[in-house]
């Protein structure tokens, strides 16, 4: 799969070969036809979004671990009391129609 495309806003690209189940390849082809994009462009966009999301998750986990190591934690019982109080308060508040 080549990530080079006519609408390449990311600059230089490189090539990556990906193995897909036939049904996913067919669906990608259908999407490409319907959106008038190339399969390579759509696959590149999907991979870029996936990688960005996963890196964000990993960074969040790392920040959480650093908080634990630094002692910036709330005991479970205290956190659950706060959550239950918030839920109870929300349940008692009339909801707009």
N, C-alpha and C positions, 0 to 999 in steps of 0.2 A: 504494500500500500504506500503510495507516495503521498506526502502531506503538502506538496506544492499545489497551489490552486490559483485560479484567476482572481480570487478575492482574498489574497493572503495579506492580512494586516499585521502579521507577526514578524515579517521580515524573512530572513533566510530560513530554509527548511531542510530537512534531511529525510531519508527514506527508512521506513520500518515495515517489516513483513509481519503480518498478524494472521494466525490461524483462527478461523471462525466456523461454527457449525453452519451447514448449508442454509438452514432456515434464517439465521441472522443475516447472512450475506444477501439472501433474497429480500429480506425486509429492508436492509440498508439500500439495496438497489431501488426498491419501490419508493422509499423516502427520497432518494436522490432525484428520481424522476419527478415526483410530485413537487419538490421544492426547487427544482432546476439547479441543483448543486451537484458537485461530483461526490462520489462515494468517499474519495480520499479526504475531501474537505470536511464532510460530515463526521467521518471517523476521527480526524484530527481534532475537530471541535469537541467531540465527546471525550476523547482521551485527555485533552487539556483541562476540561471541566472536572473530570474524575480525579486527575492528579492534584489539581488545586484544592478540591474538597478534602481529599485524603490527607494532604499536607496540613491543611487547617486543623483537621481532627488530631493529627499527631502533635501539632504545636500546642493545642489545648490540653492534651494529655500531659505533655511535658510541663506546661505551666502548673497543672494540678499537682503533679509529682513534686515540683519545686516548692509549692505551697505546703505540702505534707512535710517535706524535709525541713522546711523553715519553721514548722510548728503552726502555720496559719490554717488551722482546722477548727471546725465546730463539732462538738460531740454529736453523735447520731440522735440521741434522745432530744437534745435541744433543737436540732434541725427539724425533727419530726413534729415537735410541739409547734414550731413556727409555721410549718406547712399546714398542719391541721387547723391552726387558728386562722390562717389566711383562707382556707377552704370554707370554714364555718362562716367567716365574715362575708365572703362572696355569696354563699348560699342564702344568707339573710338579706342581702342587698337586692331591692327590686331591680329586675332587668328591664332596660328600655324596650319598648315594643316597636 
